[in-house]
Amino acid sequence: MSDAMLYVAAWVESWNASVRQALEEGEQGQGMVEYGLILGLVSIAAIAIMVLLGGQIGTRFTEIQTALTRTS
């Protein structure tokens, strides 16, 4: 193998290692973004459920409070 081919092979291997390292580090950030998106979607869903069912839940708690007050 000539010196030029050895140099190119070493350069390609070095470049390959640095790209792999950069991609692996980028995956950690990607995971955090995914967790953030999931957390945001769950929060939006919880708020939507509370808005849609808030009156019914409030009524149910009032009924429970009234029932507990009568028994005590």
N, CA, C and O atoms as a MOPAC input file, in Angstrom:
PM7 MOZYME 1SCF
protein

 N      0.85200 1    -1.16700 1     0.00000 1
 C      0.00000 1     0.00000 1     0.00000 1
 C      0.90200 1     1.23500 1     0.00000 1
 O      1.87000 1     1.31400 1     0.75600 1
 N      0.57000 1     2.17600 1    -0.84600 1
 C      1.40100 1     3.37600 1    -0.94200 1
 C      1.11100 1     4.31000 1     0.22600 1
 O      0.10800 1     4.17600 1     0.92600 1
 N      2.01600 1     5.25200 1     0.41000 1
 C      1.84900 1     6.21900 1     1.50200 1
 C      0.58400 1     7.05500 1     1.32100 1
 O     -0.09400 1     7.36300 1     2.30100 1
 N      0.26300 1     7.42100 1     0.09800 1
 C     -0.92800 1     8.22800 1    -0.15500 1
 C     -2.19000 1     7.44400 1     0.20100 1
 O     -3.11800 1     7.99200 1     0.79600 1
 N     -2.22100 1     6.17300 1    -0.16100 1
 C     -3.39100 1     5.35700 1     0.15700 1
 C     -3.51500 1     5.15500 1     1.66300 1
 O     -4.62100 1     5.15800 1     2.20300 1
 N     -2.38400 1     4.97800 1     2.34100 1
 C     -2.39200 1     4.82500 1     3.78700 1
 C     -2.88800 1     6.10700 1     4.45600 1
 O     -3.66100 1     6.05700 1     5.41300 1
 N     -2.43700 1     7.26000 1     3.94200 1
 C     -2.86500 1     8.54500 1     4.46600 1
 C     -4.38100 1     8.72000 1     4.28500 1
 O     -5.07300 1     9.14500 1     5.20900 1
 N     -4.88700 1     8.39200 1     3.09700 1
 C     -6.32500 1     8.53000 1     2.82100 1
 C     -7.12700 1     7.58500 1     3.70900 1
 O     -8.16500 1     7.97500 1     4.24300 1
 N     -6.66200 1     6.35400 1     3.87500 1
 C     -7.36200 1     5.38900 1     4.71800 1
 C     -7.40400 1     5.86900 1     6.16800 1
 O     -8.43500 1     5.74700 1     6.82800 1
 N     -6.29000 1     6.41500 1     6.67200 1
 C     -6.25200 1     6.92900 1     8.03800 1
 C     -7.17800 1     8.12900 1     8.18800 1
 O     -7.86800 1     8.26800 1     9.19800 1
 N     -7.18900 1     9.00200 1     7.16800 1
 C     -8.05700 1    10.18100 1     7.21700 1
 C     -9.53300 1     9.77500 1     7.20700 1
 O    -10.33300 1    10.33300 1     7.95800 1
 N     -9.89300 1     8.81600 1     6.36700 1
 C    -11.28400 1     8.35600 1     6.29100 1
 C    -11.69800 1     7.72300 1     7.61900 1
 O    -12.80200 1     7.97000 1     8.10400 1
 N    -10.83500 1     6.92000 1     8.20200 1
 C    -11.14900 1     6.28500 1     9.47700 1
 C    -11.31500 1     7.33000 1    10.57400 1
 O    -12.22200 1     7.21700 1    11.39800 1
 N    -10.46000 1     8.33600 1    10.59800 1
 C    -10.56600 1     9.41300 1    11.57900 1
 C    -11.86000 1    10.19800 1    11.38400 1
 O    -12.55900 1    10.50800 1    12.34800 1
 N    -12.16800 1    10.51100 1    10.14500 1
 C    -13.39100 1    11.25200 1     9.83300 1
 C    -14.61900 1    10.42900 1    10.22500 1
 O    -15.57800 1    10.96700 1    10.78000 1
 N    -14.59000 1     9.14100 1     9.94000 1
 C    -15.69000 1     8.23800 1    10.28600 1
 C    -15.90900 1     8.22500 1    11.79800 1
 O    -17.05200 1     8.28600 1    12.25200 1
 N    -14.84500 1     8.14800 1    12.57400 1
 C    -14.95400 1     8.12700 1    14.02900 1
 C    -15.52900 1     9.44300 1    14.54800 1
 O    -16.36600 1     9.43900 1    15.45000 1
 N    -15.08900 1    10.56200 1    13.98900 1
 C    -15.60400 1    11.84700 1    14.45900 1
 C    -17.07800 1    12.03000 1    14.09300 1
 O    -17.83600 1    12.61400 1    14.86800 1
 N    -17.48700 1    11.54500 1    12.93600 1
 C    -18.89400 1    11.63400 1    12.54300 1
 C    -19.74800 1    10.76100 1    13.45900 1
 O    -20.82100 1    11.17900 1    13.89100 1
 N    -19.28200 1     9.56600 1    13.75100 1
 C    -20.03300 1     8.68400 1    14.65500 1
 C    -20.17800 1     9.31000 1    16.03100 1
 O    -21.24900 1     9.24700 1    16.63400 1
 N    -19.11000 1     9.91300 1    16.52900 1
 C    -19.16800 1    10.55300 1    17.83800 1
 C    -20.15300 1    11.70800 1    17.81700 1
 O    -20.92900 1    11.87100 1    18.75900 1
 N    -20.13800 1    12.51000 1    16.76600 1
 C    -21.06300 1    13.62800 1    16.66100 1
 C    -22.50800 1    13.15000 1    16.59200 1
 O    -23.39300 1    13.76500 1    17.18600 1
 N    -22.75000 1    12.06600 1    15.87700 1
 C    -24.10700 1    11.54200 1    15.77500 1
 C    -24.58500 1    10.98000 1    17.10300 1
 O    -25.74800 1    11.15500 1    17.46900 1
 N    -23.70200 1    10.30800 1    17.82700 1
 C    -24.08300 1     9.76100 1    19.12200 1
 C    -24.39500 1    10.87200 1    20.11000 1
 O    -25.34000 1    10.75600 1    20.89100 1
 N    -23.62200 1    11.94200 1    20.09000 1
 C    -23.88700 1    13.06700 1    20.98000 1
 C    -25.18900 1    13.75000 1    20.57800 1
 O    -25.93700 1    14.21400 1    21.44000 1
 N    -25.46200 1    13.81700 1    19.28500 1
 C    -26.69300 1    14.42700 1    18.80600 1
 C    -27.92000 1    13.62900 1    19.18800 1
 O    -29.00100 1    14.19800 1    19.34400 1
 N    -27.77500 1    12.30600 1    19.34200 1
 C    -28.90500 1    11.46600 1    19.71700 1
 C    -29.36200 1    11.75500 1    21.13800 1
 O    -30.54900 1    11.63300 1    21.44300 1
 N    -28.43500 1    12.13600 1    22.01000 1
 C    -28.83600 1    12.47700 1    23.37500 1
 C    -29.72700 1    13.71400 1    23.35400 1
 O    -30.73200 1    13.76400 1    24.06300 1
 N    -29.37700 1    14.68800 1    22.56800 1
 C    -30.20500 1    15.88200 1    22.43600 1
 C    -31.53700 1    15.55600 1    21.79400 1
 O    -32.56600 1    16.12300 1    22.15900 1
 N    -31.51600 1    14.64700 1    20.84500 1
 C    -32.75100 1    14.23800 1    20.19000 1
 C    -33.68100 1    13.56600 1    21.19300 1
 O    -34.89100 1    13.79200 1    21.16100 1
 N    -33.13500 1    12.75200 1    22.07300 1
 C    -33.94700 1    12.10000 1    23.09900 1
 C    -34.60000 1    13.11000 1    24.02200 1
 O    -35.76400 1    12.96000 1    24.39200 1
 N    -33.85200 1    14.14100 1    24.39500 1
 C    -34.40800 1    15.17600 1    25.26000 1
 C    -35.52800 1    15.92500 1    24.54800 1
 O    -36.53700 1    16.26400 1    25.16600 1
 N    -35.36100 1    16.18200 1    23.26800 1
 C    -36.40900 1    16.85800 1    22.50200 1
 C    -37.64800 1    15.98200 1    22.44700 1
 O    -38.76600 1    16.47900 1    22.58900 1
 N    -37.46400 1    14.68700 1    22.24500 1
 C    -38.61000 1    13.77200 1    22.20600 1
 C    -39.33900 1    13.75400 1    23.54500 1
 O    -40.56900 1    13.78700 1    23.57900 1
 N    -38.59200 1    13.70200 1    24.65000 1
 C    -39.23100 1    13.73100 1    25.95900 1
 C    -39.98300 1    15.05000 1    26.15300 1
 O    -41.07800 1    15.06100 1    26.71400 1
 N    -39.41000 1    16.14300 1    25.69800 1
 C    -40.07700 1    17.43800 1    25.80700 1
 C    -41.36800 1    17.47400 1    25.00600 1
 O    -42.38000 1    17.98900 1    25.48100 1
 N    -41.33900 1    16.93300 1    23.79700 1
 C    -42.55300 1    16.89200 1    22.97500 1
 C    -43.63300 1    16.02100 1    23.61500 1
 O    -44.80700 1    16.39000 1    23.62700 1
 N    -43.23600 1    14.87900 1    24.14000 1
 C    -44.20400 1    14.01000 1    24.80700 1
 C    -44.80000 1    14.71400 1    26.02100 1
 O    -46.01200 1    14.67700 1    26.23000 1
 N    -43.95800 1    15.34900 1    26.81200 1
 C    -44.43600 1    16.06900 1    27.98900 1
 C    -45.39900 1    17.18000 1    27.58800 1
 O    -46.42500 1    17.38200 1    28.23700 1
 N    -45.06800 1    17.89900 1    26.51800 1
 C    -45.95400 1    18.96000 1    26.03800 1
 C    -47.29400 1    18.41800 1    25.57400 1
 O    -48.33400 1    18.99700 1    25.88600 1
 N    -47.28700 1    17.31600 1    24.83500 1
 C    -48.54400 1    16.73100 1    24.36300 1
 C    -49.40000 1    16.21200 1    25.51000 1
 O    -50.61900 1    16.38400 1    25.50300 1
 N    -48.77100 1    15.58000 1    26.49300 1
 C    -49.51500 1    15.09300 1    27.65000 1
 C    -50.10900 1    16.26600 1    28.42300 1
 O    -51.24300 1    16.18400 1    28.89500 1
 N    -49.35400 1    17.35800 1    28.55800 1
 C    -49.85600 1    18.54200 1    29.25300 1
 C    -51.04600 1    19.13800 1    28.52000 1
 O    -52.04500 1    19.49400 1    29.14400 1
 N    -50.94700 1    19.24800 1    27.21100 1
 C    -52.05200 1    19.79600 1    26.42100 1
 C    -53.28500 1    18.90600 1    26.55000 1
 O    -54.39900 1    19.41000 1    26.69500 1
 N    -53.09700 1    17.58600 1    26.50000 1
 C    -54.22200 1    16.66000 1    26.64300 1
 C    -54.86300 1    16.79000 1    28.02200 1
 O    -56.08900 1    16.78400 1    28.13500 1
 N    -54.04500 1    16.90800 1    29.07500 1
 C    -54.58700 1    17.04000 1    30.43100 1
 C    -55.37400 1    18.34000 1    30.57800 1
 O    -56.44600 1    18.35100 1    31.18300 1
 N    -54.85400 1    19.41900 1    30.03400 1
 C    -55.56100 1    20.70400 1    30.10400 1
 C    -56.87200 1    20.63000 1    29.32900 1
 O    -57.89500 1    21.13200 1    29.79400 1
 N    -56.84900 1    20.00700 1    28.15300 1
 C    -58.07500 1    19.88200 1    27.35800 1
 C    -59.12200 1    19.06500 1    28.10000 1
 O    -60.30200 1    19.41500 1    28.08400 1
 N    -58.71100 1    17.98400 1    28.74800 1
 C    -59.65500 1    17.15600 1    29.50600 1
 C    -60.22500 1    17.94400 1    30.67700 1
 O    -61.42100 1    17.86500 1    30.96100 1
 N    -59.36900 1    18.70500 1    31.35600 1
 C    -59.85200 1    19.50200 1    32.49200 1
 C    -60.83700 1    20.56700 1    32.03700 1
 O    -61.82900 1    20.82600 1    32.71900 1
 N    -60.57600 1    21.18200 1    30.89900 1
 C    -61.48000 1    22.20800 1    30.39000 1
 C    -62.81500 1    21.57900 1    29.99200 1
 O    -63.87900 1    22.11000 1    30.31100 1
 N    -62.75000 1    20.44500 1    29.29400 1
 C    -63.98000 1    19.80700 1    28.82200 1
 C    -64.80200 1    19.19700 1    29.96000 1
 O    -66.03000 1    19.27100 1    29.94000 1
 N    -64.14600 1    18.60400 1    30.93800 1
 C    -64.84700 1    17.90700 1    32.01200 1
 C    -64.83600 1    18.66300 1    33.33300 1
 O    -65.31900 1    18.14700 1    34.34100 1
 N    -64.29800 1    19.86700 1    33.34500 1
 C    -64.14700 1    20.62300 1    34.59400 1
 C    -65.45100 1    20.83500 1    35.32800 1
 O    -65.51300 1    20.66800 1    36.54600 1
 N    -66.49700 1    21.20200 1    34.60400 1
 C    -67.78900 1    21.43400 1    35.24800 1
 C    -68.35800 1    20.17200 1    35.85200 1
 O    -68.88900 1    20.19600 1    36.96300 1
 N    -68.25300 1    19.07700 1    35.13800 1
 C    -68.76600 1    17.79900 1    35.64100 1
 C    -67.98600 1    17.33000 1    36.86400 1
 O    -68.56300 1    16.80200 1    37.81500 1
 N    -66.68000 1    17.52500 1    36.83100 1
 C    -65.84700 1    17.11800 1    37.97400 1
 C    -66.17200 1    17.98500 1    39.18100 1
 O    -66.26800 1    17.48300 1    40.30100 1
 N    -66.34300 1    19.29500 1    38.95700 1
 C    -66.71200 1    20.19600 1    40.05300 1
 C    -68.03800 1    19.82200 1    40.66900 1
 O    -68.18700 1    19.84300 1    41.89000 1
 N    -69.00500 1    19.47700 1    39.83600 1
 C    -70.31300 1    19.04800 1    40.32800 1
 C    -70.18600 1    17.77500 1    41.15000 1
 O    -70.80400 1    17.65900 1    42.20800 1
 N    -69.40300 1    16.83100 1    40.68300 1
 C    -69.22800 1    15.56700 1    41.40100 1
 C    -68.58900 1    15.80500 1    42.76700 1
 O    -69.01300 1    15.19700 1    43.75000 1
 N    -67.57900 1    16.67500 1    42.85400 1
 C    -66.95000 1    16.97900 1    44.14100 1
 C    -67.93900 1    17.66100 1    45.08000 1
 O    -67.93100 1    17.40800 1    46.28500 1
 N    -68.78400 1    18.51600 1    44.53500 1
 C    -69.79900 1    19.17200 1    45.36100 1
 C    -70.77400 1    18.13900 1    45.91500 1
 O    -71.15000 1    18.20900 1    47.08500 1
 N    -71.18400 1    17.18800 1    45.09100 1
 C    -72.06900 1    16.11600 1    45.55400 1
 C    -71.41300 1    15.29600 1    46.65200 1
 O    -72.06000 1    14.94900 1    47.64000 1
 N    -70.14100 1    14.98600 1    46.48900 1
 C    -69.40700 1    14.21600 1    47.50700 1
 C    -69.30800 1    15.01100 1    48.79300 1
 O    -69.50300 1    14.46300 1    49.87800 1
 N    -69.00600 1    16.29900 1    48.68700 1
 C    -68.89500 1    17.14300 1    49.87500 1
 C    -70.23400 1    17.23600 1    50.59600 1
 O    -70.28000 1    17.17700 1    51.82500 1
 N    -71.30400 1    17.37900 1    49.85700 1
 C    -72.64100 1    17.45000 1    50.46700 1
 C    -72.97200 1    16.13500 1    51.17500 1
 O    -73.49100 1    16.14400 1    52.29000 1
 N    -72.67600 1    15.02400 1    50.53900 1
 C    -72.94700 1    13.71800 1    51.14100 1
 C    -72.12300 1    13.51700 1    52.40900 1
 O    -72.63200 1    12.97900 1    53.39200 1
 N    -70.88100 1    13.93200 1    52.40100 1
 C    -70.03400 1    13.79400 1    53.59700 1
 C    -70.48900 1    14.71900 1    54.70900 1
 O    -70.41500 1    14.35800 1    55.88400 1
 N    -70.95700 1    15.89900 1    54.35800 1
 C    -71.41600 1    16.85700 1    55.36200 1
 C    -72.67900 1    16.33500 1    56.05500 1
 O    -72.84000 1    16.51300 1    57.26200 1
 N    -73.56600 1    15.69600 1    55.30400 1
 C    -74.81100 1    15.15800 1    55.87800 1
 C    -74.51700 1    14.00900 1    56.83500 1
 O    -75.21100 1    13.86200 1    57.84100 1
 N    -73.51300 1    13.19700 1    56.55100 1
 C    -73.24500 1    12.03500 1    57.39600 1
 C    -72.49000 1    12.38900 1    58.66500 1
 O    -72.52200 1    11.62600 1    59.63000 1
 N    -71.82500 1    13.50800 1    58.68400 1
 C    -71.01400 1    13.84000 1    59.88000 1
 C    -71.71000 1    14.77800 1    60.80400 1
 O    -71.15800 1    15.14500 1    61.84100 1

